[in-house]
Amino acid sequence: MTLYTFGGTAADVLQTRSGTVVPDYPIRIRRAGTSEIITALLEKDGLTPISQFRSNSLASGSPGAIRTFMIQDVPAIVYEYLDSAGQPVTWYQAARELPETALQAAQSAAETVGAKLDRTDGGTVTGPVVFTQPITAPNMADLQAARVFPVTAAAGTGLVDDGPRIQAALDLAGLAGGGTVIIPSGGTYAVGTYLVARAGTRIQAHGATMRAISNSGLLRNYAPGQEFAAYTGPGNITIEGGIWDANAAGPEGTGGTVTSVINAFTISHSSNVTLRDLTIRNVSGAHGVEINASRNVQVVGCTFEGFRDNTPDASRGFSEAVQLDYAIPGSGAAGPNDGTACRNILVQACTFRASSRLPGFGRAVGSHTSAAATWHESVRVLDNHIEATGQEGIRAYAWKNAIIANNVISGTGAACVMVTGPDPTVNGYSVACQNISVQNNTVTGAPGSSPLRVIGFATARPTGVDISGNTVTGAAATGIYVSQATAPRITDNLVAGAGSLAVSALNCSTPHIAVNTCLSSGSTAISVDACTGGHVGGNTVDTTAAGHGVLVNGGSDVSVNGNRVNAAKGSGIRVTASAARARVIGNHILRGGQTAIGVDLTASATDCAVIGNDLSGSGWTAAGATALNLVGTRQIVDWAGGSTSPGLNLVS
């Protein structure tokens, strides 16, 4: 059992993001690289337990300082405390003993090898050396410990370029075939040009700030001029912790110096990359993280805050914080431009917002480029908090087999979630989204747009779209809007207070709209417009300020079954605009003090059935309203084909 020492240095002071010291505040300690909370903390004597670990009190000689403490058998930790907004702030620290242990291990190995060579008279050994017995080296079992490369001799003031010092440690890790680069906490490290992470590198930067000081980004996985086909570029890279400030120039007087269109991070032609617990802020023109032609990439627990479009024509208001891109001309990736797409991408538990001086990104996660006959595949966008984007929150563009789930999205400039692809009439090819699940998200607002929006084209129709279990509130326009998709499923959603329609399917084939709850819509609650086939069943509609409960507007072979509609302003269920063969069966329609017509088949509707609907208990005649207005052509009201109203419908 080994005791490791932490805290107690001049840099170990609990501070807010703005540098304010925080005295007498609880701090959690986690085992580095895991979520395990360490509770068995000891005072610096290695014997006395600590019941609750807090920063030094205001009355102490060093308010806010983190005193020396010890932990058994834990060589590296992550400090964590909650800021005023309840968000976790974390930074990494290796035990004081770790560098010394690594040095001792290396010296021991050298001494052991020297003894095995059996040279007592000095001299040089040339040629191959063959050992007839295994060589053992005490303390060398932990190879990771022997491959730790702390950044040394960096100023950490933010005033001089520390990039070369950091790059030197990254290069050592690369030459060693991989290793851990530790950027010391507490400093602000100016970076003049992109740092390059080599294959097998792990960067730990908890508590450090890296700031761009020229028109360059912060880090990428390739050097200028390098080319890697497909997914063969440097990979197996992990970057943990730290504030990575791309330092975009803001409006006059708001700070920042970078004016070029740059990515803070670029991952290109790579595999197996993880970015965890980073804060990426104040990006100029492009992306926080550009994932280009890469696979098995995870962006977890990161915060993206602050963006400015510094292009002369203000043409990059769409820029994503996390962008999925192809290796195509103009994408900015390392060559070659072989059309490689992204595969198996995870963006989870991240926060997207404005910074203290700049607004949020154009989009939080998404894509805006495409390539013929290829998709970004196996994309997961989960458990994120997205607010204040200039355009969409999440934009699935030419994606396949993707899940967008459990996100909380508000304050977007356009749709909270958009599923779409390139327009074939513009791009000359069809790459429609396939198998996209939008599940259990909580979305609010979206001025002038639908919070959940799916857009297809006549020759590029999304397939396998599943929109389920979402909560949609405060939409200025339609709550859930799906256009030109094949067999979309819109199920079990709550849509409350939509300014226009609650749910709309337009020009779709066989849409399935079921078990949704639509409350207080500004217009029609559920609209099925010019659709072929489809089912509207088991939905609950309560109150529309205008329009209808359920509207079948044109199209053919749509069934409207088992819905409960209360207080629709116009008709409870309306079938019109030459709709053919609609089936309105087994619905429960209540006037709610305002519905004018219970079931309305207009004159242009043909071959429709209205059977087994319950319109009882609303006093339609006494209120001067109409329970059944069936004036379509060849409609039937009972299973025998009768046409005399009310047939098998219950009216009172």
PyMOL commands that set and color helices and strands:
alter all, ss='L'
color gray80, all
select helices_A, chain A and resi 97-117+145-147+163-175+424-427
alter helices_A, ss='H'
color red, helices_A
select strands_A, chain A and resi 3-6+28-31+41-43+69-72+76-82+88-94+148-150+157-161+179-182+188-191+195-196+201-204+209-212+219-220+237-240+243-245+265-268+271-276+279-284+289-292+295-300+303-308+320-325+343-348+351-353+363-366+376-382+385-387+394-397+399-405+408-410+417-420+434-439+442-444+452-455+466-468+471-473+480-483+489-491+494-496+503-506+512-514+517-521+526-529+535-537+540-544+550-553+559-561+564-566+571-576+583-585+588-590+597-601+609-611+614-615+626-630+650-651
alter strands_A, ss='S'
color yellow, strands_A
deselect
rebuild
show_as cartoon
